Each structure stands twice: as structure tokens, then as C-alpha cells.
Amino acid sequence: GGGPPAEIPEPTSAALLGGGLLLLAWTLRRIRAA
């Protein structure tokens, strides 16, 4: 990629980003359901 520092592998950053989006969506659904 050339974006993030070499210390952070792209697959790892992508997984963290994806997990963050899933967690955010799950939180929003719970807030709306409550």
C-alpha cells in the first residue's frame, strides 16, 4: 500500500478497521433498538 507505516502490516490494519466498523454498526443498532 505505501500508506500506513511499515510497522503496521496492511492485513492487520484492514482487520482492525473492519472490526471497528462492525463494532460501530453493532453499537448504533443497539442504541436505536433501545
The 8 nearest C-alpha neighbors of each residue, nearest first, counted from 0:
[[1, 2, 9, 3, 8, 5, 4, 10],
 [0, 2, 3, 4, 5, 9, 8, 7],
 [3, 1, 0, 4, 5, 9, 7, 8],
 [2, 4, 1, 5, 7, 9, 0, 8],
 [5, 3, 6, 7, 2, 1, 8, 9],
 [4, 6, 7, 8, 3, 1, 9, 2],
 [5, 7, 4, 8, 3, 9, 12, 11],
 [6, 8, 5, 4, 9, 12, 3, 11],
 [9, 7, 11, 10, 12, 6, 5, 4],
 [8, 10, 12, 11, 13, 7, 0, 3],
 [11, 9, 13, 12, 8, 14, 15, 7],
 [12, 10, 14, 13, 9, 8, 15, 7],
 [11, 13, 15, 9, 14, 10, 16, 8],
 [12, 14, 16, 10, 11, 15, 9, 17],
 [13, 15, 11, 17, 12, 16, 18, 10],
 [16, 14, 12, 18, 13, 17, 19, 11],
 [15, 17, 13, 19, 14, 18, 12, 20],
 [18, 16, 14, 20, 19, 15, 13, 21],
 [17, 19, 15, 21, 20, 16, 14, 22],
 [20, 18, 16, 22, 17, 21, 15, 23],
 [19, 21, 23, 17, 22, 18, 24, 16],
 [22, 20, 18, 24, 23, 19, 25, 17],
 [23, 21, 25, 19, 20, 24, 26, 18],
 [22, 24, 20, 26, 21, 25, 19, 27],
 [23, 25, 21, 27, 26, 22, 20, 28],
 [26, 24, 22, 28, 23, 27, 21, 29],
 [27, 25, 23, 29, 28, 24, 22, 30],
 [26, 28, 30, 24, 29, 25, 31, 23],
 [29, 27, 31, 25, 26, 30, 32, 24],
 [28, 30, 32, 26, 27, 31, 33, 25],
 [29, 31, 27, 33, 28, 32, 26, 25],
 [30, 32, 28, 33, 29, 27, 26, 25],
 [31, 33, 29, 30, 28, 27, 26, 25],
 [32, 30, 31, 29, 28, 27, 26, 25]]
